[in-house]
Amino acid sequence: MTESGLHANGPSDGGADDASPDHDADGPAPSGGPSAEPDAVPVGPVALPLDADGQPRLTLFGLGGRAVPAVYLVAWIASLMGVGAMGVSIMGSQNPFARWLFVVGLVFLGVGLLAAAGSQATERSRRPSLPFRGPSPVLAFAAVVVVTLLATLVALLPLAALGVDPGGPLATAVSLGVTTLVFVGVVRTLVVGTGALTWAEMGFSRPPAGVAADLATGALLALPVVVVELLLVSVMVSFVGTPASPLPPATSTAALVLNLLSAAILAPLGEEVFFRGYTTTAWARAVGTRGAIIRGALFFSFAHIATLFATSFQTGLAAAVSQYIALLPAGLALGWVFLQRRSIWASIALHGTYNALIVLLAFAATAGRG
């Protein structure tokens, strides 16, 4: 995952999507007469320069001037320990203890990324000049990926003991249920819990009549989005192949119902809370509506290929490119309807209906070949 490392978007305190460390606000430090803020604030033996909000300018590896230096220190130490343990486990994959070391590395990395995002949210909350004073969506997504992997491993252990196929429809539904809980939990903890956004600001506060209109609007918009995607796929199939389905094939009615539960209900709930309610709202404040829609669509597509696995580099690259391009129309439409309606219900309805149509078309195609 190229965008989720600490170096690219680590426990820094920049703008809503700033990948560089410690640029909390632009502009020179205030100075002037007796009523002006001081040019620097002493932190131990060193006086740190101030930013436009009168807060100490922070450095990537420095603890001075931070509101919660212990959390920032934990973020770095735990993340480095996690990456190190995972790297050692991969190099020693033949060792029977390697998989356990990998899990330990995931635990440390998850703690580190969550601490990084929490530290970032705390520092940004002290800077009123920032358009969005919450953690970077890219950093929060990195934490979601790691925590989801851990939670899914725990959730699937009982199913594996019962002989359930880990790649089948039931295990997939359980995995997506876990992912949804992690998405919502991370937003609740790092975004709502830190005061960066409220649920109402993320589009949840609507009167019943408004919710009904939003649901209908989103559902109706799904059909043209599916048509655009099918046309796009038909053009690029000869270049990069057909996008692989993230769901297992539905070979029975029960499998179809489970796939519809996964695609039309579980996935839209968690992903819309994170990618539209949180991410698109944050970026709309930072870069405006158009920039948020485009950036959100690119990020949404990237998130769906970040955990792809393939038997070879060439196969993986083709699958990633085809799936990335195929998801762009849906990502653009989801961002547009969310900001146009200012409602999470509209994007959830579009997302759920879109996924349901794709699942039903795939099932119909499979049944036709059978």
N, C-alpha and C positions, 0 to 999 in steps of 0.2 A: 504494500500500500504506500505509494510514493508520497501522498500528501498528509499522512497522518503521523509522521515521526515527530519527535520532540524538536529536532533541529529545524524542520520545515514549519511547524506551527506548534511549538512546544509551550511550556508554561510561561508564556510571555503575556504582555498586557497591552497589546496593540488594539487596532480597530476591530470591527465585527468579524472581518475575515483576513486580518493582517497576518501574514505569515512571518514577518520580521519581528524580532524581539524588542519589547520595551519602548516602542513608539506610541505612547499613550495619548499624546496630543501634539499638534503642530504649533509652531509659533515660538517666539522667544520667551524666556522667563521674564515675568513682570519685574519691573524696576521703577525707580522714580523717587518721589518725595516721601515724607514720613508716613503717609497713609497707604503707600503701596506695599505689596507683599515683599518679604525679603527675597534676595536673589538666590539664597541657598539655605538649607536647613542642616544643622549639624547632626550627623548620625555617627555616634561614637567619636572616633578621632577624625572622621572625614566629613566635610560639608558637601552634601549632594545638591546639585542645581535643581531648580524647580521648573515644572512645566506650566502651561497656561492655567491649570486648575489649582496652582499653588501646592501641588503634590511633588514629592521627590521624583526625579527622573530615575528610572530603574535600569539596571544592567542585566544582561542575560544570566550571568553567573554570580551576581551579587545578591546578598540578602539585605543589605542596608536599605532602609526606607520602606520596606514591605510591611503591610499590615499583618500578614501571617507568615513570617519567614520560615517557621517550622514546617508548614504545609508545603511551601515551595521547595524546601530541602528534601522532604519526603518524595515529592514528585520526581526530582532528579535521581535520587538514589534508587528508589523503587523501579523507575523506568530503566535505568542502566542495568540494574541487577536482572530485571526481567528479560531485556534484550540479550544480555550475556548468557543467561541460562538457556534461553531458546536457541541461541546460536550454537552453544556447546552440544545441546541435545540433537540438533540437526547434523552436526559434524560426526557425532558418535551414534548415529541412528541404529547401528547394529547392536548396540548395547541394550540389554533388556530393561535397564533403568532409564533409557533415553526418553521414552514417552512420559514417564513421571516427571523427569526434569523439565520437559517441555510444558507440562501442566503447571508446575511450580513457576516457571518463567511467565506463563500467562497470568497467574495470580499477581505476581509482582508488577508486571506491566499494566494490568488493569488498575491496580491501586495507584500506580504512578500517574497514569493518564487522568484518572478521576481527580487526584490531588492537584494535578496541573490545571485542569479546567476550573476546579474550585478556587485555586489561588488566583487564576486569571480573572474570574468573575468578581472576586473580592477586591482586587486592585482596580478594576474598571469601575466598580460601583462608587469609588471615591472621585471619579473624574466626570463631572457634569457636562463637560464640553463634548464628550463622545456621543455620537448619534445612537449607538447601541452599547449598553454597559453590561453585557453578559459575555460568557465564554465563546470563543470561536466555534462556529458550527463544525469546522473541519476537525478541530481537536476533540470536540464532544463526540463526533462520529467515530473517531479512532477508539475512544473509550467504549462506545457502544459495541464495536466489532469485537473487541477483546472480551468484554463482559458477556456478550452473547455467546461466544464460543465456549466459555467456561460454563455458563448456565445451561446451554444446550447439552454439553457433555453429561452434566449431572442429571438432567431431565430424561435423557435417552438411555441411561444405564438400566433402569427398571424394564424398559421396553426390550432392550437387547437381551436381558436375562430371560424374558418371556419368549424369545425367538422372533420378535417383530423385525421385519426387514428395515434396517436403518435408512434405506433410500426409498422406502415405500410411502404411500399417501398418508398413512397414520403418523409415522415418524416425522414426515414433512410438516403436517399440521401442528404437531407438538412443538417442533422447532420454530415455526412461525409464531405460535402462541407465545413462546419464550421471548422471541425477538421483539414482539409487540410490547410485552411487559417491560423489557429493557429500554426500548425507545421512550415509552411514556415515563418510566422511572427516572431516566437520565434527565429528561426535560423538566420533570417535576422537581428534581433535586437541584440541578445546576442552573436552571433558567427561572422557573417560578419561585423556587426556594430562596434564590439569591436576590429576588426582586427585579431581575432584568426585564421580564415580561410577565403579564398576568394571562390567565386563560382567556379572559375577554379580549385582550389585545391579540391573541392568537386565533381569534375568529370563532370562539365557542359561544359567545353571548349573543343569542338571537331569539326573538319571539317565535312561538310555534308556527305561525303562518310564514315567517321568514325562513325557518328551517325547511318547511315543506317546499317552498319555492326554490331554495338552494339545492335541495336533493333532486328535484325535477330538472333543474337547469344542468346540473352536473351529469345526470344520467343521460339526458338527451344529447349532450355534447360528446359522449363516449363513442357513438356510432361514427361520426365523421373522423374522429381521431383514429379509430380502428381501420377505416378505409384508407386513410393517408399512410398508416403504418404498413398495411398490406401492399400498397403500391410501391412504397419505398423498399420493402423486402424483395418484391418481385424484380426490382431494378438491380439491387446489389447482390442477389443470390449467386450470380455468375462470377462475381468478383471475390466476395468474402464468405459465401455460403449462407445457409439459413440460420437465423439465430436459434440457439439451443434453448429449450424450455427449462425454466428453473424448477418445474414441477415434474414428478414422475408420471409416466403415461397412465391414463385411466383405462384400465381394461375391464372394468365392471361398473355397475351403477353406484355401488358403495364407494369405489375409488373416485368416481366423478363427484359425488357429494363431498367427499373429503377435500378434493382439489378445489371445489367451489368455496368451501369454508376457508381454506387457506388463502386463495387468491382474491375472493370477493369481499371477505370480511376481515380476517386477521391482518393480512399484509397492508391493506389500505388504512386501517386505524392507526397502527404504529407509525407507518411511513409518513402519513399526512401530518400527524402531530409533530414529527421531527422535521421533515423536509419542507413543509409549507407553514405550519403554525409557528415553528421556531425559526428555521433557517431562512425562509423567504421573508418573514417579517423583519428579522435582523438585518438582512441585506437590503431590503427596501429602505430601511432607515439610513443605511450607510451609503448606498450607491444609487438609490432611486428605483422606481418601479421597473423600468425596462431592464436595467442592469440586474436587478434581483431575479427577474423571470429567466433571463439568459443564463446567468450564473447558476441559478437553482437547477435549471434543466441539465446543464453540464455536470453539476455535482450529483444530481439524482441518477444520471446514467452511469457515472463513475462508480457510485456506491453499489450498483447492481453487478459490476464486473470485478469489484475489488477482491472478491473471494472465489472467483472462478478457478477450477482446477482442470488441468488437461494433461494428456500423456506426453505431449511434446510442445516445444515452444511455438512451432508453426501452427499447430492445431489450436493452441491456447490463444495465440494472437488473432487468428481468424475469428474464433468464437467471441473474443472480447470486442473486436472492431464491429462485427455484425450486430451484436447485442447492444453495444453503445449507440450505434446509429439508429437502430430500430426504436430505442426508448426515447430518443430526443423529442419527437412530436408529442408524446404523452407528457414528458416533463415540461415542455413549453405550455401545453394546454392546462396542465394542473396549476402551474404558477399563475397563469393568466386568470383562470376562473377564480382562484383563491383571492387574488388581489382585486379583481373586478367586483366580486360579490362581498369581499371582506368577511368571508365565511369559510370555516374549515369544513362545514357540511357539504358545500358544493364540490370541493376537491375530493372529499371522501367518496361522494356519490359517483363522480367521474371515474375515479381510480377503481372503485369496486365494480362498476358496470363494465368498464374497459377490460379489466382482468377476467370478469365472468364471460364476456364475449369471446376473448381469446381462448379460454379453457373450453368453451362449448364448440368453437370452431375446430380446435385440435381434436376433441373427442369425436366430432362428426367425421373428420378426415380419417381418423384411425378406424372408426366403424366402417366407413366406406371401403377402405383398403381390405378390411377383414371379410 
